Amino acid sequence: MEKLQIEASNTEVITKDEKIIYMFFKRVLDILCSIIGLIILSPIILIVAIFIKLESKGPIIFLQKRVGLNGKEFNMYKFRSMVKNAEELKEKLAKQNEMSGPMFKIKDDPRVTKVGKFIRKTSIDELPQLINVLKGEMSLVGPRPSLPKEVAKFEKWMLKRLDVKPGLTCYWQVSGRNNIDFEDWMKLDLKYVEDRSFLLDLKLIFKTFLVLLGDKNAF
């Protein structure tokens, strides 16, 4: 019995060490890729910023409170893809919501600007989140960060997705996105929490690039 307890203890240590190594290399990947990404994509970022400013009034960057690791809130950055009073108009459009659960999505959202439609389709609107990744609030790979009011409506089993940093991409982004209902989306996020590894992160990053070349499910 004593021998079995010692072996179990050793297994725990190994598992913990592997987790530490994984988290270290994941963070190194996040820092390197976000810095390189911001440098290489800076011309695109500048052009998009100019077009957003020329088309409609309002800030270039849209800041929104999201829930991160262990339920801690942070400001997530996005290129503004909607009109300035988009949040006010949201309540009027509530009945047109096409997503199940607490999430809100409309395929032909009237609040989205012309530039907004393009940067959403290509996911360029998410590029400022590389700053969130660099700051350590997000990771390249992880469940998409939810709004506090959405998390408040989560069932208890869904909260396990908060055990990891939210990310730019995950299973959901490469598995049909908005064609997947809310509960299946949450199950995919939990699958990532259970399966996560450095190799899986690399695979999901690669698959995301392929999806961005022609994603019919993005809106």
N, C-alpha and C positions, 0 to 999 in steps of 0.2 A: 504493500500500500504506500509505504514511504517513497519507494522508488518511482511509483507512478506519479505521485505528487510533484516530485522533483522534475520529472520529464515534462509534465504539464506546465510547470513554472518556466522551464527553459523554452518551451514552445511560445509562451506568452512574450518572453523577452525578445525572441527572434522576430515575432510578429510586430512588436512595438518598434524594434530597430528598423525593420523593413519599411514601416510606415514613416519613420523619421527620414530615412534615405529618400523615399518617394517624394515626400513633401519638400525636401531640400532641392531635389532636381526639378521638381514641378515649378518651384519658385524661381529657380535660375532660368528655366525655359520661359516663364512669364516675363521676367525682366528683360532678357535678351530679345525676345520676339516683339515685345511692345516698343522697345527703343528702336529696333531696326524698322519695325512697321511704321512708326511715326515719322522716321527720317525718309524712308522710301516713298511713303504715301503723302508726304507733305505738299507736293504740287496739287494732288487731287483734293486734299483737305482745303487748301487755299482757294481753288477754283469753286468748289462746292459752297464754301463760306460766302464768296462774292455773289454767286447766283441766288443763294437764300436771301441775302440782304437786298438784292435788287428786286426780287419778286414780291416780297411782302414785308410789312412792318413787324418788328419783334426781334428778339435776340437770335443770334446765330446758333448758339448752344442752348439746348433745353435741359434744365436740371430737374430731376424728379427723385423724390425719396423712394428708396428701395430697401428691401430687407436682405441682409447679407448673412455671413457666417454667424451661427449661434443666435440669430435673431437681431443682430446689431444693424441699425439703419445707417445708410450712407446716401450721398448725392450721386446718382448715376448720370453720366453725361451722354447726350445724343445730339446729333444735328437736328435742328427744328425742322420737322417735315409737315407741320400743320399750321393753320392760321393762329394768330396770337391768342384768340379767345377759345381755343379748342376745348379746354377743360369745362368751360361754361356751357358749351354746346353739347357736351357728352351726355348730360342728363336728358336732353331732348331726344337723343338718338338711342337711348337705353333699350327701347323695344325692338330695335333693329339689330341687336347684338347677335352675332353668328357663332359665338363660342359658348360651349357649355360651362357650367361652374361659374366662379366669380370673375373670370377673365372677360375682357371686353375687346371685341374685334369686329370690324365691318369691312367686307371686301372692297366695296366702293365707297369708302368713307368720305363724305363731302367736306370734311375739315382738312383733308390732305391737299397740299399745294401741288402744282405741276412738278416743281423740283422735288417735292416730297415723294411723289409717286415713283420717280426714278431712283432716288437714293434708298427708298424702302425696298424696291424690287431688287436692287443690287446689294442691299445691306450696307451701303456706304454710310447710312445714318448712324450705324453702330460704331464707326471708326473712333469717335472721341472716347469710347469706353476703354481704349488702349491706355488712356491716362488712369482710369480706375484700376486697370491691371497693374500698371507701374506703381501705383500707390499702395497696392496690396489689398484693395477692397474687393477686387474681382480676380478671376483667373482666366486663362485662355479657354479652358474647358471646365464646365460645371453647369448645374441647372440655371436657367435664366432667372435673374432676380425679380421677385414679385413685389407688388405694391403692398404697403402695410395693411390696407383695408382688404386686400385679397387674402393675405396670410391669416387675417383674423377669421376668415370664413373656411380655412382649411380644416379638414378632418384630422384627428390626432395622428394618424399614420402618415399623413403627408408632411408633417413637420420634420421628419427625418432628413428631408432634402436640405434643411438648414445646417446639417452637420458638416457640410463642405462649403467652400467659397462658391458664390455664384459665378457663372462664366459667360463667355461670348458665344460658346457653342456647346452642344451636348447631343445626346441621342435624338432629342426632339427635332433639332435643326436638320438632321440628315435622314429622318424617318417619316417625312410627310408634313411636318409643321402644322399648319392650321387645319389640315384634313384629319388630324388626330383629335379626338375629343379630350376634354379636360382631365378626366380620371386616368385615361391611358397615358396622357402626358406626364402626370404625376408618377405613374408606375415606371415610366421610362427614366425619370429623374432618380427614383429610388434604386433602379437597376444600376445606374451609374455609380451611385453612392456605394453599392455593394461590390461592383466589378472594378472600380477605378484602379488604374495602374498607369505607369509612365507610358507603356506601349499602347494602351487603350487611348490615352490622351493624344498621342501622335497619330493614331489611326483616325480619330474623330476630327482632328485638325485637317488632315489630308482629305477626308470625305467632305468636309465643309467647303473646301476650295472647289471641289468638283460640283457640289450643289450650287455654289454661287455662279458657276458658269452657265446655269440654265435652270433655275429653281422656279417651277410652275406653281409652287405652293406659297410663295412669299407674298404677303399683302399687309 
